[in-house]
Amino acid sequence: MSTVTRRKEHPLSMRLPDADIAVIDRAASLRGRSRTDFVREAAVRAAEDVLMDHRIVRMSAKGFAHFLAELDAPAAPVPAMVEVAQRPAPWERKPARKPGR
């Protein structure tokens, strides 16, 4: 008795200009991926982003009141972030002096 395995893949065909293919191929090459893998991953990521943007978040009235209270509360500084923000940018720092100069 043989079993029939259904294919779980669905073909997707697109017509793209040469310039688009060149960009995709270059990016895929930089990632070490095939064109198909690169395009599939990018398309799925973009689709997930759209779905997340349209997701409805449900919460209780009490939970929503707490959420609004947190948004309305004054911001508290995070010491580590303050320290990072106060550091000079790398291009603003003076180069370290080398010994003997």
N, C-alpha and C positions, 0 to 999 in steps of 0.2 A: 504494500500500500504506500503510495507516494503522497507527500504533502505538497501543496502549492504554497509557496511563500510570496506574499504580496509585496511589491516594491513600495518602499516608504519614501522614495524620492520623487520629486515633481520637477520636471524640466522647466526652465525659465529662459526665455529667449528675448534678447534686446538688440536693437539696432542702434549703434553708437557711432558718432563721428570718429575719425582717426585720431583727432586731438584728444578726445576723452579716453580712448583706449591707451594712448601713449602715457597719459597722466596716471591712469590706473595701473598700467604695467610697471611704470617707474616706482610708484608707491608700493606696490605688491613686492617688487624686487627688493626694495629697501627693508621691508619687513620679513623677507625670506619666505614669502607665501606665493601660492599660485594665484593667477588672476581670479579664478573661480572662488577660492577660499577667501581672498581679500574682499571681493564684491559681496559674497554671501555674508561675511562678518559685518561689513559696513552697512548693508541693507538691514540686517537683523537689529543692529545697534540703533539705527535711525528709527526703525519701527518701534522698538522698545521705548525710545525717548518720547515718541508721539503718544504711545499708549499711557506712559507715566504722566504726561502733561494733561491727559484727559481722565485721569483716575479720580473717582469720587472718594473722599475720605469721610467716614462716618464716625461720630462720637456722641457720647451722651451730652445732655445739656450741662451737667456738672463738669464734664471733661472739657467742653467747649469754653465754659466760663473760666476754667483754670488756664486754658490755652490763651485766651484773650488777656487775662491778668498778666501772664508772663510776657506777652508782647508789649503791654502797656507799662510794665515795670521799667525803671531806669536801668540802663545798661551798666554792668559792672565790669571794670577792666580786668583783663586776664594778664597777670604779671608777665608771663612768658611772651605773650604777644606784644605787650608794650615794649619789652626789651628788644625784641626783633625789629619792631617798627622804628625804634630809636637808633638802631645801628646805621652807620653810614653805608651807602651802597658800595659795592666792590670798586667801582670806578671813581669813587670819592675818597677812598682810602689812600694814604701815602704808602708807596712801596716800602717793604721792609729793607733796611740797610744791610748790606752784606758785610761780613767781618773783613777788616782790613781796608776799607774804603773810606 
